[in-house]
Amino acid sequence: MAMPDATECEIRIDGAWRSVSLGEAHARHSSAIKRCPTCHGRVSINVNGTAQGGLFLQHRRGHDGCPLMPARFTGEVSLHPQAVE
Ligand SMILES: [Zn+2]
């Protein structure tokens, strides 16, 4: 099964969640609250230390129901226990 690509996150603007690319969130909304588009857990955007300089989503708290955390994912999608709504 192909894992979803974590290239977007959701940020809250004026009380509404909007999907934006990681690049845009990082460059223009660095202080906004961000959440994972899949499990709605709080995330931060980290800069990958490689030469490509890629950005990646990091969950503030891990859980095992999010396919964007393949290392922990159990195969069943569930909302984050501390999901932000
Ligand atoms: Zn997630």
PDB file of the backbone (N, CA, C, O) and the ligand in Angstrom, with CONECT records:
HET     ZN  A 101       1
ATOM      1  N   MET A   1       0.855  -1.203   0.000  1.00  0.00           N
ATOM      2  CA  MET A   1       0.000   0.000   0.000  1.00  0.00           C
ATOM      3  C   MET A   1       0.885   1.244   0.000  1.00  0.00           C
ATOM      4  O   MET A   1       1.827   1.343   0.786  1.00  0.00           O
ATOM      5  N   ALA A   2       0.580   2.180  -0.875  1.00  0.00           N
ATOM      6  CA  ALA A   2       1.351   3.420  -0.938  1.00  0.00           C
ATOM      7  C   ALA A   2       0.981   4.327   0.222  1.00  0.00           C
ATOM      8  O   ALA A   2      -0.195   4.512   0.535  1.00  0.00           O
ATOM      9  N   MET A   3       1.985   4.880   0.846  1.00  0.00           N
ATOM     10  CA  MET A   3       1.724   5.799   1.938  1.00  0.00           C
ATOM     11  C   MET A   3       1.428   7.199   1.387  1.00  0.00           C
ATOM     12  O   MET A   3       2.027   7.630   0.401  1.00  0.00           O
ATOM     13  N   PRO A   4       0.514   7.882   2.024  1.00  0.00           N
ATOM     14  CA  PRO A   4       0.274   9.259   1.585  1.00  0.00           C
ATOM     15  C   PRO A   4       1.527  10.098   1.789  1.00  0.00           C
ATOM     16  O   PRO A   4       2.311   9.868   2.709  1.00  0.00           O
ATOM     17  N   ASP A   5       1.685  11.040   0.939  1.00  0.00           N
ATOM     18  CA  ASP A   5       2.857  11.892   0.993  1.00  0.00           C
ATOM     19  C   ASP A   5       2.562  13.086   1.887  1.00  0.00           C
ATOM     20  O   ASP A   5       1.554  13.769   1.703  1.00  0.00           O
ATOM     21  N   ALA A   6       3.425  13.336   2.842  1.00  0.00           N
ATOM     22  CA  ALA A   6       3.188  14.466   3.741  1.00  0.00           C
ATOM     23  C   ALA A   6       3.745  15.737   3.134  1.00  0.00           C
ATOM     24  O   ALA A   6       4.780  16.242   3.571  1.00  0.00           O
ATOM     25  N   THR A   7       3.066  16.250   2.136  1.00  0.00           N
ATOM     26  CA  THR A   7       3.543  17.466   1.493  1.00  0.00           C
ATOM     27  C   THR A   7       2.679  18.658   1.854  1.00  0.00           C
ATOM     28  O   THR A   7       2.966  19.786   1.454  1.00  0.00           O
ATOM     29  N   GLU A   8       1.616  18.404   2.615  1.00  0.00           N
ATOM     30  CA  GLU A   8       0.726  19.489   3.009  1.00  0.00           C
ATOM     31  C   GLU A   8       0.423  19.378   4.483  1.00  0.00           C
ATOM     32  O   GLU A   8       0.514  18.304   5.078  1.00  0.00           O
ATOM     33  N   CYS A   9       0.059  20.519   5.066  1.00  0.00           N
ATOM     34  CA  CYS A   9      -0.471  20.483   6.415  1.00  0.00           C
ATOM     35  C   CYS A   9      -1.640  21.456   6.453  1.00  0.00           C
ATOM     36  O   CYS A   9      -1.901  22.165   5.480  1.00  0.00           O
ATOM     37  N   GLU A  10      -2.332  21.486   7.568  1.00  0.00           N
ATOM     38  CA  GLU A  10      -3.433  22.418   7.700  1.00  0.00           C
ATOM     39  C   GLU A  10      -3.077  23.485   8.719  1.00  0.00           C
ATOM     40  O   GLU A  10      -2.502  23.196   9.768  1.00  0.00           O
ATOM     41  N   ILE A  11      -3.423  24.710   8.397  1.00  0.00           N
ATOM     42  CA  ILE A  11      -3.176  25.795   9.335  1.00  0.00           C
ATOM     43  C   ILE A  11      -4.491  26.508   9.594  1.00  0.00           C
ATOM     44  O   ILE A  11      -5.388  26.526   8.751  1.00  0.00           O
ATOM     45  N   ARG A  12      -4.584  27.094  10.780  1.00  0.00           N
ATOM     46  CA  ARG A  12      -5.822  27.787  11.125  1.00  0.00           C
ATOM     47  C   ARG A  12      -5.671  29.269  10.812  1.00  0.00           C
ATOM     48  O   ARG A  12      -4.794  29.945  11.350  1.00  0.00           O
ATOM     49  N   ILE A  13      -6.525  29.755   9.947  1.00  0.00           N
ATOM     50  CA  ILE A  13      -6.544  31.173   9.597  1.00  0.00           C
ATOM     51  C   ILE A  13      -7.946  31.689   9.861  1.00  0.00           C
ATOM     52  O   ILE A  13      -8.915  31.198   9.283  1.00  0.00           O
ATOM     53  N   ASP A  14      -8.052  32.673  10.728  1.00  0.00           N
ATOM     54  CA  ASP A  14      -9.350  33.248  11.087  1.00  0.00           C
ATOM     55  C   ASP A  14     -10.343  32.175  11.498  1.00  0.00           C
ATOM     56  O   ASP A  14     -11.518  32.244  11.138  1.00  0.00           O
ATOM     57  N   GLY A  15      -9.883  31.194  12.245  1.00  0.00           N
ATOM     58  CA  GLY A  15     -10.782  30.179  12.783  1.00  0.00           C
ATOM     59  C   GLY A  15     -11.132  29.060  11.826  1.00  0.00           C
ATOM     60  O   GLY A  15     -11.878  28.154  12.198  1.00  0.00           O
ATOM     61  N   ALA A  16     -10.619  29.089  10.605  1.00  0.00           N
ATOM     62  CA  ALA A  16     -10.929  28.027   9.644  1.00  0.00           C
ATOM     63  C   ALA A  16      -9.644  27.311   9.252  1.00  0.00           C
ATOM     64  O   ALA A  16      -8.592  27.933   9.100  1.00  0.00           O
ATOM     65  N   TRP A  17      -9.745  25.989   9.089  1.00  0.00           N
ATOM     66  CA  TRP A  17      -8.568  25.217   8.695  1.00  0.00           C
ATOM     67  C   TRP A  17      -8.406  25.251   7.201  1.00  0.00           C
ATOM     68  O   TRP A  17      -9.365  25.058   6.453  1.00  0.00           O
ATOM     69  N   ARG A  18      -7.193  25.498   6.771  1.00  0.00           N
ATOM     70  CA  ARG A  18      -6.887  25.523   5.348  1.00  0.00           C
ATOM     71  C   ARG A  18      -5.701  24.637   5.065  1.00  0.00           C
ATOM     72  O   ARG A  18      -4.749  24.581   5.842  1.00  0.00           O
ATOM     73  N   SER A  19      -5.766  23.946   3.949  1.00  0.00           N
ATOM     74  CA  SER A  19      -4.668  23.096   3.508  1.00  0.00           C
ATOM     75  C   SER A  19      -3.644  23.937   2.767  1.00  0.00           C
ATOM     76  O   SER A  19      -3.986  24.636   1.813  1.00  0.00           O
ATOM     77  N   VAL A  20      -2.403  23.876   3.192  1.00  0.00           N
ATOM     78  CA  VAL A  20      -1.358  24.575   2.456  1.00  0.00           C
ATOM     79  C   VAL A  20      -0.163  23.649   2.309  1.00  0.00           C
ATOM     80  O   VAL A  20      -0.006  22.691   3.066  1.00  0.00           O
ATOM     81  N   SER A  21       0.669  23.942   1.336  1.00  0.00           N
ATOM     82  CA  SER A  21       1.868  23.133   1.158  1.00  0.00           C
ATOM     83  C   SER A  21       2.828  23.401   2.318  1.00  0.00           C
ATOM     84  O   SER A  21       2.773  24.455   2.952  1.00  0.00           O
ATOM     85  N   LEU A  22       3.689  22.453   2.579  1.00  0.00           N
ATOM     86  CA  LEU A  22       4.659  22.644   3.658  1.00  0.00           C
ATOM     87  C   LEU A  22       5.527  23.865   3.413  1.00  0.00           C
ATOM     88  O   LEU A  22       5.869  24.590   4.347  1.00  0.00           O
ATOM     89  N   GLY A  23       5.883  24.092   2.155  1.00  0.00           N
ATOM     90  CA  GLY A  23       6.727  25.238   1.830  1.00  0.00           C
ATOM     91  C   GLY A  23       6.048  26.555   2.181  1.00  0.00           C
ATOM     92  O   GLY A  23       6.664  27.453   2.753  1.00  0.00           O
ATOM     93  N   GLU A  24       4.768  26.655   1.829  1.00  0.00           N
ATOM     94  CA  GLU A  24       4.042  27.878   2.118  1.00  0.00           C
ATOM     95  C   GLU A  24       3.841  28.045   3.628  1.00  0.00           C
ATOM     96  O   GLU A  24       4.003  29.141   4.166  1.00  0.00           O
ATOM     97  N   ALA A  25       3.494  26.965   4.295  1.00  0.00           N
ATOM     98  CA  ALA A  25       3.285  27.044   5.741  1.00  0.00           C
ATOM     99  C   ALA A  25       4.566  27.476   6.448  1.00  0.00           C
ATOM    100  O   ALA A  25       4.541  28.288   7.373  1.00  0.00           O
ATOM    101  N   HIS A  26       5.667  26.922   5.999  1.00  0.00           N
ATOM    102  CA  HIS A  26       6.943  27.214   6.617  1.00  0.00           C
ATOM    103  C   HIS A  26       7.364  28.658   6.357  1.00  0.00           C
ATOM    104  O   HIS A  26       7.859  29.333   7.260  1.00  0.00           O
ATOM    105  N   ALA A  27       7.172  29.131   5.135  1.00  0.00           N
ATOM    106  CA  ALA A  27       7.655  30.446   4.751  1.00  0.00           C
ATOM    107  C   ALA A  27       6.733  31.576   5.219  1.00  0.00           C
ATOM    108  O   ALA A  27       7.201  32.643   5.618  1.00  0.00           O
ATOM    109  N   ARG A  28       5.414  31.330   5.167  1.00  0.00           N
ATOM    110  CA  ARG A  28       4.487  32.434   5.384  1.00  0.00           C
ATOM    111  C   ARG A  28       3.654  32.310   6.645  1.00  0.00           C
ATOM    112  O   ARG A  28       3.064  33.294   7.093  1.00  0.00           O
ATOM    113  N   HIS A  29       3.595  31.130   7.221  1.00  0.00           N
ATOM    114  CA  HIS A  29       2.713  30.946   8.375  1.00  0.00           C
ATOM    115  C   HIS A  29       3.447  30.258   9.513  1.00  0.00           C
ATOM    116  O   HIS A  29       2.903  29.375  10.177  1.00  0.00           O
ATOM    117  N   SER A  30       4.687  30.671   9.729  1.00  0.00           N
ATOM    118  CA  SER A  30       5.501  29.925  10.681  1.00  0.00           C
ATOM    119  C   SER A  30       4.949  29.991  12.099  1.00  0.00           C
ATOM    120  O   SER A  30       5.233  29.103  12.903  1.00  0.00           O
ATOM    121  N   SER A  31       4.172  31.011  12.428  1.00  0.00           N
ATOM    122  CA  SER A  31       3.664  31.088  13.799  1.00  0.00           C
ATOM    123  C   SER A  31       2.234  30.566  13.927  1.00  0.00           C
ATOM    124  O   SER A  31       1.681  30.551  15.027  1.00  0.00           O
ATOM    125  N   ALA A  32       1.629  30.141  12.820  1.00  0.00           N
ATOM    126  CA  ALA A  32       0.250  29.643  12.886  1.00  0.00           C
ATOM    127  C   ALA A  32       0.210  28.255  13.519  1.00  0.00           C
ATOM    128  O   ALA A  32       1.206  27.531  13.505  1.00  0.00           O
ATOM    129  N   ILE A  33      -0.942  27.891  14.073  1.00  0.00           N
ATOM    130  CA  ILE A  33      -1.134  26.538  14.587  1.00  0.00           C
ATOM    131  C   ILE A  33      -1.292  25.595  13.396  1.00  0.00           C
ATOM    132  O   ILE A  33      -2.070  25.854  12.478  1.00  0.00           O
ATOM    133  N   LYS A  34      -0.547  24.512  13.431  1.00  0.00           N
ATOM    134  CA  LYS A  34      -0.581  23.571  12.317  1.00  0.00           C
ATOM    135  C   LYS A  34      -1.035  22.203  12.804  1.00  0.00           C
ATOM    136  O   LYS A  34      -0.748  21.792  13.929  1.00  0.00           O
ATOM    137  N   ARG A  35      -1.746  21.517  11.933  1.00  0.00           N
ATOM    138  CA  ARG A  35      -2.141  20.156  12.286  1.00  0.00           C
ATOM    139  C   ARG A  35      -1.965  19.225  11.099  1.00  0.00           C
ATOM    140  O   ARG A  35      -1.885  19.644   9.944  1.00  0.00           O
ATOM    141  N   CYS A  36      -1.910  17.965  11.429  1.00  0.00           N
ATOM    142  CA  CYS A  36      -1.761  16.931  10.411  1.00  0.00           C
ATOM    143  C   CYS A  36      -3.069  16.806   9.635  1.00  0.00           C
ATOM    144  O   CYS A  36      -4.134  16.734  10.247  1.00  0.00           O
ATOM    145  N   PRO A  37      -3.016  16.777   8.297  1.00  0.00           N
ATOM    146  CA  PRO A  37      -4.245  16.681   7.509  1.00  0.00           C
ATOM    147  C   PRO A  37      -4.950  15.343   7.697  1.00  0.00           C
ATOM    148  O   PRO A  37      -6.136  15.234   7.386  1.00  0.00           O
ATOM    149  N   THR A  38      -4.268  14.342   8.187  1.00  0.00           N
ATOM    150  CA  THR A  38      -4.856  13.016   8.312  1.00  0.00           C
ATOM    151  C   THR A  38      -5.403  12.744   9.709  1.00  0.00           C
ATOM    152  O   THR A  38      -6.556  12.337   9.853  1.00  0.00           O
ATOM    153  N   CYS A  39      -4.589  12.965  10.737  1.00  0.00           N
ATOM    154  CA  CYS A  39      -5.035  12.596  12.083  1.00  0.00           C
ATOM    155  C   CYS A  39      -5.398  13.818  12.928  1.00  0.00           C
ATOM    156  O   CYS A  39      -5.921  13.667  14.032  1.00  0.00           O
ATOM    157  N   HIS A  40      -5.132  15.015  12.428  1.00  0.00           N
ATOM    158  CA  HIS A  40      -5.460  16.280  13.112  1.00  0.00           C
ATOM    159  C   HIS A  40      -4.654  16.524  14.375  1.00  0.00           C
ATOM    160  O   HIS A  40      -5.029  17.371  15.186  1.00  0.00           O
ATOM    161  N   GLY A  41      -3.568  15.811  14.560  1.00  0.00           N
ATOM    162  CA  GLY A  41      -2.672  16.087  15.676  1.00  0.00           C
ATOM    163  C   GLY A  41      -1.817  17.314  15.375  1.00  0.00           C
ATOM    164  O   GLY A  41      -1.605  17.664  14.214  1.00  0.00           O
ATOM    165  N   ARG A  42      -1.330  17.960  16.426  1.00  0.00           N
ATOM    166  CA  ARG A  42      -0.457  19.122  16.233  1.00  0.00           C
ATOM    167  C   ARG A  42       0.843  18.674  15.579  1.00  0.00           C
ATOM    168  O   ARG A  42       1.413  17.640  15.925  1.00  0.00           O
ATOM    169  N   VAL A  43       1.291  19.474  14.634  1.00  0.00           N
ATOM    170  CA  VAL A  43       2.554  19.164  13.966  1.00  0.00           C
ATOM    171  C   VAL A  43       3.426  20.407  13.911  1.00  0.00           C
ATOM    172  O   VAL A  43       2.943  21.532  14.042  1.00  0.00           O
ATOM    173  N   SER A  44       4.689  20.188  13.719  1.00  0.00           N
ATOM    174  CA  SER A  44       5.558  21.295  13.353  1.00  0.00           C
ATOM    175  C   SER A  44       6.258  20.912  12.060  1.00  0.00           C
ATOM    176  O   SER A  44       6.317  19.739  11.689  1.00  0.00           O
ATOM    177  N   ILE A  45       6.778  21.903  11.396  1.00  0.00           N
ATOM    178  CA  ILE A  45       7.478  21.665  10.135  1.00  0.00           C
ATOM    179  C   ILE A  45       8.964  21.763  10.409  1.00  0.00           C
ATOM    180  O   ILE A  45       9.451  22.759  10.945  1.00  0.00           O
ATOM    181  N   ASN A  46       9.660  20.736  10.043  1.00  0.00           N
ATOM    182  CA  ASN A  46      11.094  20.719  10.253  1.00  0.00           C
ATOM    183  C   ASN A  46      11.819  20.728   8.924  1.00  0.00           C
ATOM    184  O   ASN A  46      11.330  20.210   7.920  1.00  0.00           O
ATOM    185  N   VAL A  47      12.977  21.320   8.943  1.00  0.00           N
ATOM    186  CA  VAL A  47      13.794  21.336   7.745  1.00  0.00           C
ATOM    187  C   VAL A  47      14.720  20.137   7.792  1.00  0.00           C
ATOM    188  O   VAL A  47      15.462  19.929   8.752  1.00  0.00           O
ATOM    189  N   ASN A  48      14.656  19.375   6.751  1.00  0.00           N
ATOM    190  CA  ASN A  48      15.495  18.201   6.608  1.00  0.00           C
ATOM    191  C   ASN A  48      16.948  18.635   6.453  1.00  0.00           C
ATOM    192  O   ASN A  48      17.248  19.541   5.675  1.00  0.00           O
ATOM    193  N   GLY A  49      17.834  18.003   7.177  1.00  0.00           N
ATOM    194  CA  GLY A  49      19.226  18.413   7.124  1.00  0.00           C
ATOM    195  C   GLY A  49      19.999  17.959   5.900  1.00  0.00           C
ATOM    196  O   GLY A  49      21.222  18.099   5.856  1.00  0.00           O
ATOM    197  N   THR A  50      19.317  17.424   4.920  1.00  0.00           N
ATOM    198  CA  THR A  50      20.040  16.938   3.747  1.00  0.00           C
ATOM    199  C   THR A  50      20.297  18.060   2.750  1.00  0.00           C
ATOM    200  O   THR A  50      19.811  19.179   2.913  1.00  0.00           O
ATOM    201  N   ALA A  51      21.065  17.743   1.725  1.00  0.00           N
ATOM    202  CA  ALA A  51      21.398  18.736   0.703  1.00  0.00           C
ATOM    203  C   ALA A  51      20.149  19.221  -0.030  1.00  0.00           C
ATOM    204  O   ALA A  51      20.120  20.344  -0.533  1.00  0.00           O
ATOM    205  N   GLN A  52      19.118  18.376  -0.091  1.00  0.00           N
ATOM    206  CA  GLN A  52      17.895  18.775  -0.778  1.00  0.00           C
ATOM    207  C   GLN A  52      17.143  19.857  -0.004  1.00  0.00           C
ATOM    208  O   GLN A  52      16.329  20.585  -0.572  1.00  0.00           O
ATOM    209  N   GLY A  53      17.420  19.955   1.281  1.00  0.00           N
ATOM    210  CA  GLY A  53      16.734  20.962   2.069  1.00  0.00           C
ATOM    211  C   GLY A  53      15.238  20.773   2.134  1.00  0.00           C
ATOM    212  O   GLY A  53      14.489  21.748   2.189  1.00  0.00           O
ATOM    213  N   GLY A  54      14.795  19.534   2.128  1.00  0.00           N
ATOM    214  CA  GLY A  54      13.358  19.260   2.136  1.00  0.00           C
ATOM    215  C   GLY A  54      12.711  19.606   3.466  1.00  0.00           C
ATOM    216  O   GLY A  54      13.383  19.700   4.493  1.00  0.00           O
ATOM    217  N   LEU A  55      11.416  19.790   3.432  1.00  0.00           N
ATOM    218  CA  LEU A  55      10.653  20.049   4.645  1.00  0.00           C
ATOM    219  C   LEU A  55       9.858  18.797   4.979  1.00  0.00           C
ATOM    220  O   LEU A  55       9.390  18.087   4.089  1.00  0.00           O
ATOM    221  N   PHE A  56       9.713  18.538   6.259  1.00  0.00           N
ATOM    222  CA  PHE A  56       8.867  17.401   6.615  1.00  0.00           C
ATOM    223  C   PHE A  56       8.038  17.723   7.845  1.00  0.00           C
ATOM    224  O   PHE A  56       8.396  18.560   8.674  1.00  0.00           O
ATOM    225  N   LEU A  57       6.939  17.037   7.926  1.00  0.00           N
ATOM    226  CA  LEU A  57       6.007  17.192   9.038  1.00  0.00           C
ATOM    227  C   LEU A  57       6.495  16.383  10.219  1.00  0.00           C
ATOM    228  O   LEU A  57       6.898  15.229  10.065  1.00  0.00           O
ATOM    229  N   GLN A  58       6.462  16.971  11.379  1.00  0.00           N
ATOM    230  CA  GLN A  58       6.748  16.182  12.563  1.00  0.00           C
ATOM    231  C   GLN A  58       5.609  16.342  13.555  1.00  0.00           C
ATOM    232  O   GLN A  58       5.251  17.453  13.945  1.00  0.00           O
ATOM    233  N   HIS A  59       5.050  15.209  13.954  1.00  0.00           N
ATOM    234  CA  HIS A  59       3.993  15.267  14.957  1.00  0.00           C
ATOM    235  C   HIS A  59       4.596  15.615  16.308  1.00  0.00           C
ATOM    236  O   HIS A  59       5.622  15.061  16.704  1.00  0.00           O
ATOM    237  N   ARG A  60       3.951  16.539  17.013  1.00  0.00           N
ATOM    238  CA  ARG A  60       4.463  16.895  18.333  1.00  0.00           C
ATOM    239  C   ARG A  60       4.382  15.702  19.264  1.00  0.00           C
ATOM    240  O   ARG A  60       5.293  15.461  20.056  1.00  0.00           O
ATOM    241  N   ARG A  61       3.307  14.966  19.171  1.00  0.00           N
ATOM    242  CA  ARG A  61       3.157  13.741  19.939  1.00  0.00           C
ATOM    243  C   ARG A  61       2.795  12.620  18.975  1.00  0.00           C
ATOM    244  O   ARG A  61       1.863  12.744  18.180  1.00  0.00           O
ATOM    245  N   GLY A  62       3.523  11.555  19.055  1.00  0.00           N
ATOM    246  CA  GLY A  62       3.250  10.446  18.163  1.00  0.00           C
ATOM    247  C   GLY A  62       1.992   9.698  18.570  1.00  0.00           C
ATOM    248  O   GLY A  62       1.591   9.729  19.734  1.00  0.00           O
ATOM    249  N   HIS A  63       1.382   9.036  17.621  1.00  0.00           N
ATOM    250  CA  HIS A  63       0.369   8.039  17.939  1.00  0.00           C
ATOM    251  C   HIS A  63       0.407   7.038  16.818  1.00  0.00           C
ATOM    252  O   HIS A  63       1.094   7.246  15.818  1.00  0.00           O
ATOM    253  N   ASP A  64      -0.338   5.929  16.973  1.00  0.00           N
ATOM    254  CA  ASP A  64      -0.114   4.849  16.010  1.00  0.00           C
ATOM    255  C   ASP A  64      -1.220   4.724  14.966  1.00  0.00           C
ATOM    256  O   ASP A  64      -1.330   3.696  14.298  1.00  0.00           O
ATOM    257  N   GLY A  65      -2.042   5.772  14.822  1.00  0.00           N
ATOM    258  CA  GLY A  65      -3.131   5.695  13.852  1.00  0.00           C
ATOM    259  C   GLY A  65      -2.972   6.645  12.684  1.00  0.00           C
ATOM    260  O   GLY A  65      -3.955   7.012  12.041  1.00  0.00           O
ATOM    261  N   CYS A  66      -1.744   7.047  12.404  1.00  0.00           N
ATOM    262  CA  CYS A  66      -1.542   8.007  11.317  1.00  0.00           C
ATOM    263  C   CYS A  66      -0.562   7.456  10.289  1.00  0.00           C
ATOM    264  O   CYS A  66       0.595   7.185  10.609  1.00  0.00           O
ATOM    265  N   PRO A  67      -1.034   7.290   9.045  1.00  0.00           N
ATOM    266  CA  PRO A  67      -0.152   6.758   7.996  1.00  0.00           C
ATOM    267  C   PRO A  67       1.003   7.694   7.659  1.00  0.00           C
ATOM    268  O   PRO A  67       1.953   7.286   6.993  1.00  0.00           O
ATOM    269  N   LEU A  68       0.932   8.943   8.111  1.00  0.00           N
ATOM    270  CA  LEU A  68       2.058   9.851   7.874  1.00  0.00           C
ATOM    271  C   LEU A  68       3.186   9.622   8.877  1.00  0.00           C
ATOM    272  O   LEU A  68       4.233  10.265   8.802  1.00  0.00           O
ATOM    273  N   MET A  69       2.966   8.709   9.807  1.00  0.00           N
ATOM    274  CA  MET A  69       4.040   8.272  10.709  1.00  0.00           C
ATOM    275  C   MET A  69       4.253   6.784  10.477  1.00  0.00           C
ATOM    276  O   MET A  69       3.918   5.966  11.333  1.00  0.00           O
ATOM    277  N   PRO A  70       4.802   6.435   9.335  1.00  0.00           N
ATOM    278  CA  PRO A  70       4.900   5.015   8.958  1.00  0.00           C
ATOM    279  C   PRO A  70       5.636   4.163   9.979  1.00  0.00           C
ATOM    280  O   PRO A  70       5.387   2.961  10.074  1.00  0.00           O
ATOM    281  N   ALA A  71       6.540   4.768  10.745  1.00  0.00           N
ATOM    282  CA  ALA A  71       7.295   3.980  11.710  1.00  0.00           C
ATOM    283  C   ALA A  71       6.388   3.422  12.810  1.00  0.00           C
ATOM    284  O   ALA A  71       6.685   2.376  13.388  1.00  0.00           O
ATOM    285  N   ARG A  72       5.294   4.109  13.097  1.00  0.00           N
ATOM    286  CA  ARG A  72       4.412   3.657  14.171  1.00  0.00           C
ATOM    287  C   ARG A  72       3.058   3.184  13.700  1.00  0.00           C
ATOM    288  O   ARG A  72       2.318   2.562  14.463  1.00  0.00           O
ATOM    289  N   PHE A  73       2.724   3.466  12.463  1.00  0.00           N
ATOM    290  CA  PHE A  73       1.372   3.211  11.971  1.00  0.00           C
ATOM    291  C   PHE A  73       1.009   1.732  12.059  1.00  0.00           C
ATOM    292  O   PHE A  73       1.772   0.864  11.633  1.00  0.00           O
ATOM    293  N   THR A  74      -0.166   1.461  12.617  1.00  0.00           N
ATOM    294  CA  THR A  74      -0.586   0.076  12.798  1.00  0.00           C
ATOM    295  C   THR A  74      -1.375  -0.447  11.610  1.00  0.00           C
ATOM    296  O   THR A  74      -1.646  -1.645  11.534  1.00  0.00           O
ATOM    297  N   GLY A  75      -1.754   0.431  10.673  1.00  0.00           N
ATOM    298  CA  GLY A  75      -2.552  -0.006   9.540  1.00  0.00           C
ATOM    299  C   GLY A  75      -3.981   0.474   9.636  1.00  0.00           C
ATOM    300  O   GLY A  75      -4.731   0.387   8.663  1.00  0.00           O
ATOM    301  N   GLU A  76      -4.369   0.977  10.789  1.00  0.00           N
ATOM    302  CA  GLU A  76      -5.726   1.479  10.949  1.00  0.00           C
ATOM    303  C   GLU A  76      -5.688   2.955  11.273  1.00  0.00           C
ATOM    304  O   GLU A  76      -5.094   3.368  12.269  1.00  0.00           O
ATOM    305  N   VAL A  77      -6.328   3.753  10.422  1.00  0.00           N
ATOM    306  CA  VAL A  77      -6.306   5.203  10.610  1.00  0.00           C
ATOM    307  C   VAL A  77      -7.239   5.594  11.750  1.00  0.00           C
ATOM    308  O   VAL A  77      -8.392   5.166  11.793  1.00  0.00           O
ATOM    309  N   SER A  78      -6.739   6.403  12.663  1.00  0.00           N
ATOM    310  CA  SER A  78      -7.602   6.939  13.721  1.00  0.00           C
ATOM    311  C   SER A  78      -7.187   8.363  14.020  1.00  0.00           C
ATOM    312  O   SER A  78      -6.050   8.761  13.763  1.00  0.00           O
ATOM    313  N   LEU A  79      -8.110   9.119  14.560  1.00  0.00           N
ATOM    314  CA  LEU A  79      -7.788  10.498  14.923  1.00  0.00           C
ATOM    315  C   LEU A  79      -6.795  10.519  16.064  1.00  0.00           C
ATOM    316  O   LEU A  79      -6.770   9.622  16.907  1.00  0.00           O
ATOM    317  N   HIS A  80      -5.993  11.540  16.077  1.00  0.00           N
ATOM    318  CA  HIS A  80      -5.025  11.725  17.147  1.00  0.00           C
ATOM    319  C   HIS A  80      -5.756  11.883  18.480  1.00  0.00           C
ATOM    320  O   HIS A  80      -6.792  12.547  18.532  1.00  0.00           O
ATOM    321  N   PRO A  81      -5.245  11.291  19.552  1.00  0.00           N
ATOM    322  CA  PRO A  81      -5.909  11.447  20.860  1.00  0.00           C
ATOM    323  C   PRO A  81      -5.974  12.900  21.315  1.00  0.00           C
ATOM    324  O   PRO A  81      -6.834  13.260  22.119  1.00  0.00           O
ATOM    325  N   GLN A  82      -5.087  13.725  20.816  1.00  0.00           N
ATOM    326  CA  GLN A  82      -5.145  15.155  21.166  1.00  0.00           C
ATOM    327  C   GLN A  82      -5.348  15.976  19.892  1.00  0.00           C
ATOM    328  O   GLN A  82      -4.650  16.961  19.651  1.00  0.00           O
ATOM    329  N   ALA A  83      -6.305  15.554  19.097  1.00  0.00           N
ATOM    330  CA  ALA A  83      -6.575  16.240  17.837  1.00  0.00           C
ATOM    331  C   ALA A  83      -6.999  17.675  18.087  1.00  0.00           C
ATOM    332  O   ALA A  83      -7.702  17.959  19.057  1.00  0.00           O
ATOM    333  N   VAL A  84      -6.576  18.577  17.222  1.00  0.00           N
ATOM    334  CA  VAL A  84      -6.994  19.975  17.321  1.00  0.00           C
ATOM    335  C   VAL A  84      -8.149  20.177  16.355  1.00  0.00           C
ATOM    336  O   VAL A  84      -8.044  19.859  15.171  1.00  0.00           O
ATOM    337  N   GLU A  85      -9.249  20.708  16.867  1.00  0.00           N
ATOM    338  CA  GLU A  85     -10.400  20.938  15.977  1.00  0.00           C
ATOM    339  C   GLU A  85     -10.694  22.409  15.855  1.00  0.00           C
ATOM    340  O   GLU A  85     -11.625  22.796  15.149  1.00  0.00           O
TER     341      GLU A  85
HETATM  342 ZN    ZN A 101      -0.954  12.576  11.595  1.00  0.00          ZN2+
END
